[in-house]
Amino acid sequence: MKNVRKFLSRKRFVVIGGLFLLVVIYWIFQNAFPKTQTPTYQIQKAEKTTLVSTVTASGQIVVSNRINVTTQASGIVKDIFVSDGQVINAGDKILEITLDSQGQQASTKAWSSYLLAKTSLDTAQANINSLQSKLFKANQAFVNGKGTKDPVTDDPIYIQQRADWLQAEADYKNQQAVIGQTQAAVASNWQAYQLISNIVTAPISGAVGDFLYAPGMSVNGTTTAQKVATIQTGGNIIAQFNLSELDVVKVHAGQKATVTLDAFSGKEFSGKVLGVDKTGVIATGVTNYPVTVQLDTAFSQILANMAASVVITINEKPGVVVVPSSAVQERDGKTVVRVLKDKKIVFIPVVTGATSDTETEIVRGLKEGDEVITGVVNTQRTGASSQSPFNVQPRGFGGGTRR
């Protein structure tokens, strides 16, 4: 038994020693051969095209050409005269409300205010007729009296007649202002009465939207005006975006814009810049400059406050030679591009012009079709195979390749 144990012990030692020797040989094998790097160059040709310079910004739809129809009446819906999506004209009935006691009281008060304003207007218009007559008489008295071609300006009668005429003229003009004020009061009180009336009408022509009422439903707009529906008009949609300090100096009214919305993936809407707010708005230490963009066409599914993005074209240069911006470098104070000649990198001085997000115009130094290096990828390898002798795929544990 002792001999057997000695034999097994020696055998274990030989196995362990052999494994250790293999590891040492593998390590020497891996480090004895120098590693080399073989560069792979990314090449692209200079091409002649139209260089488009743009700026991008994010924002939202601010006007979707939907007008809210509201009421301040209080009561129960008695009847409806439209349906959602129906096209109606300004003044058409939308719904009728049976007013409750609170609504009736408010309606009566609004009607009384309207009548009072209308009476004031009638009185003001009657007074202006009298003042116009006084103005005419005073003017004639002055013209036919002392207001001759060669008046004696220090004559007391001349002074009196002229003062009467000027006072009559001032009274007449003041009364014209009073009439303007009373007319505005009449219009304001009429609108207030309409808002609280039991009949809700369309303020403009268009398609009805957001109309969710039916007879028997309650309406309570006495505290806060309650929306009844919206009217979709045919006007173009307005969006607003925030520009950075770097981009605002490049944007002005009239530039082309392309708007995209998260709600309509893959769809683009053309438009133009209406104006730029160059005062700016500061929020959390960052200054943004709002730019307003009008879409060229109406699209009824675009709603107010929808998230949107814009690409504004700030410059277009047709027929210029361009290369990827990654190909342009600064070397020893000069602008250069790299080209391959006889498998060696050569730096070519160039003069650049306009740029876009990804491309740079080459004014001088390259021609169309010249190949430039845009990047280098280094691949590492050794003088011999680097596969480990212990790199054996296990079997039976699901990690092998299926056949």
Residue pairs with C-beta under 8 A, 6 or more apart in sequence:
22 389
26 388
26 389
26 390
29 384
30 382
30 386
33 382
33 383
33 384
34 382
34 383
35 380
35 381
35 382
36 380
36 381
36 382
36 383
37 378
37 379
37 380
37 381
38 378
38 379
38 381
39 376
39 377
39 378
39 379
40 376
40 377
40 378
40 379
41 340
41 373
41 375
41 376
41 377
42 373
42 374
42 375
42 376
42 377
43 340
43 371
43 372
43 373
43 374
44 323
44 324
44 327
44 371
44 372
44 374
45 368
45 369
45 370
45 371
45 372
46 321
46 322
46 323
46 362
46 366
46 367
46 368
46 369
46 370
46 371
46 372
47 321
47 322
47 368
47 369
48 319
48 320
48 321
48 322
48 368
49 319
49 320
49 322
50 316
50 317
50 318
50 319
50 320
51 315
51 316
51 317
51 320
51 322
51 354
51 355
51 356
51 359
51 361
52 313
52 315
52 316
52 356
53 313
53 314
53 315
53 316
53 354
53 355
53 356
54 311
54 312
54 313
54 314
54 356
54 357
55 243
55 247
55 250
55 251
55 311
55 312
55 314
56 309
56 310
56 311
56 312
57 241
57 242
57 243
57 244
57 247
57 291
57 309
57 310
57 312
58 241
58 242
58 307
58 308
58 309
58 310
59 239
59 240
59 241
59 242
59 290
59 308
59 309
59 310
60 239
60 240
60 305
60 306
60 307
60 308
61 237
61 238
61 239
61 261
61 302
61 303
61 304
61 305
61 306
61 308
62 238
62 239
62 240
62 292
62 304
62 305
63 237
63 238
63 304
64 237
64 302
64 303
64 304
64 306
65 232
65 233
65 234
65 235
65 236
65 237
65 298
66 209
66 230
66 231
66 232
66 233
66 303
66 304
67 203
67 204
67 206
67 230
67 231
67 233
68 227
68 230
69 94
69 200
69 202
69 203
69 227
69 228
69 229
69 230
69 231
70 195
70 221
70 225
70 226
70 227
70 228
71 97
71 195
71 196
71 200
71 219
71 221
71 225
71 226
71 228
72 106
72 195
72 196
72 221
72 222
72 225
72 226
73 97
73 99
73 103
73 106
73 107
73 195
73 196
73 197
73 198
73 200
73 219
73 221
73 222
74 99
74 100
74 102
74 103
74 106
74 219
74 220
74 221
74 222
75 97
75 98
75 99
75 100
75 103
75 198
75 218
75 219
76 97
76 98
76 100
76 216
76 217
76 218
76 219
77 95
77 96
77 97
77 98
77 213
77 214
77 215
77 216
77 217
77 218
77 219
78 95
78 96
78 97
78 98
78 198
78 215
79 95
79 96
79 215
80 94
80 95
80 96
80 213
80 214
80 215
81 92
81 93
81 94
81 95
81 96
82 88
82 92
82 93
82 94
82 95
82 208
82 211
82 229
83 208
83 211
84 208
84 209
84 210
84 211
84 212
84 229
85 207
85 208
85 209
86 207
86 208
87 205
87 206
87 207
87 208
88 94
88 202
88 205
88 206
88 207
88 208
88 231
89 202
89 205
90 202
90 203
90 204
90 205
91 201
91 202
92 201
92 202
93 199
93 200
93 201
94 200
94 201
94 202
94 208
94 211
94 228
94 229
95 200
95 213
95 228
96 198
96 199
96 200
97 103
97 198
97 199
97 200
97 219
98 198
99 107
99 198
102 222
103 196
103 198
103 222
106 196
106 222
107 193
107 196
107 197
107 198
110 189
110 192
110 193
110 195
110 196
110 197
111 193
113 189
113 192
113 193
114 186
114 189
114 190
114 192
114 193
116 189
117 182
117 185
117 186
117 188
117 189
118 186
120 182
120 185
121 179
121 182
121 183
121 185
121 186
124 175
124 178
124 179
124 182
125 179
127 175
127 178
128 172
128 175
128 176
128 179
131 168
131 171
131 172
131 175
132 172
134 168
134 171
134 172
135 165
135 168
135 169
135 171
135 172
137 168
138 161
138 164
138 165
138 167
138 168
138 169
139 165
139 168
139 169
141 161
141 164
141 165
142 161
142 162
142 164
142 165
145 157
145 158
145 161
146 152
146 155
146 157
146 158
146 161
146 162
147 158
147 161
147 162
147 165
151 158
152 158
153 159
194 201
195 221
195 225
196 221
196 222
200 228
202 208
202 231
203 231
204 231
204 233
205 231
205 233
206 231
206 232
206 233
206 234
207 231
207 232
207 300
208 229
208 230
208 231
208 232
209 229
209 230
209 231
209 232
210 227
210 229
210 230
211 228
211 229
213 219
213 228
213 229
219 226
219 228
220 226
232 300
234 298
235 298
236 294
236 295
236 296
236 297
236 298
237 269
237 294
237 295
237 298
237 299
237 302
238 274
238 292
238 293
238 294
238 295
239 259
239 271
239 292
239 293
239 294
239 295
239 308
239 310
240 290
240 291
240 292
240 293
241 290
241 291
241 293
241 308
241 309
241 310
242 281
242 288
242 289
242 290
242 291
243 251
243 276
243 288
243 289
243 290
243 291
244 288
244 289
245 287
245 289
248 276
248 278
248 280
248 289
248 291
250 314
251 273
251 276
251 291
251 312
251 314
252 273
252 276
253 273
253 274
253 275
253 276
254 272
254 273
255 272
255 273
255 312
255 313
255 314
256 270
256 271
256 272
256 312
256 313
257 270
257 271
257 272
257 273
257 293
257 310
257 311
257 312
257 313
258 268
258 269
258 270
258 271
258 310
258 311
258 313
259 268
259 269
259 270
259 271
259 293
259 295
259 308
259 309
259 310
260 267
260 268
260 269
260 308
260 309
260 310
261 267
261 269
261 302
261 306
261 307
261 308
261 309
262 306
262 307
262 308
263 301
263 302
263 306
263 307
264 301
264 302
269 295
269 296
269 297
269 299
269 302
270 295
270 296
270 297
271 293
271 294
271 295
271 296
271 310
272 293
272 294
272 296
273 291
273 292
273 293
273 312
274 292
274 293
274 294
275 291
275 292
276 289
276 290
276 291
276 292
277 289
277 290
277 291
277 292
278 289
279 289
280 287
280 288
280 289
281 287
281 288
281 289
281 290
282 288
291 310
291 312
293 310
293 312
295 302
315 354
317 353
317 354
317 361
320 353
320 354
320 361
320 362
321 361
321 362
321 366
321 367
321 368
322 359
322 360
322 361
322 362
323 337
323 359
323 360
323 362
323 366
323 372
323 374
324 358
324 359
324 360
324 372
324 374
325 355
325 358
325 359
325 360
326 374
326 375
327 337
327 338
327 360
327 372
327 373
327 374
328 335
328 336
328 337
328 350
328 352
328 360
329 335
329 336
329 337
329 338
330 336
331 347
334 349
335 349
335 350
335 351
335 352
336 347
336 348
336 349
336 350
337 347
337 348
337 350
337 362
337 365
337 366
337 372
337 373
338 345
338 346
338 347
338 348
338 372
338 373
339 345
339 346
339 348
339 370
339 371
339 372
339 373
340 346
340 371
340 373
345 373
348 365
348 366
349 365
350 362
350 363
350 364
350 365
350 366
351 362
351 363
351 364
351 365
352 360
352 361
352 362
352 363
353 360
353 361
353 362
353 363
354 360
354 361
355 361
366 372
393 399
393 400
393 401
394 400
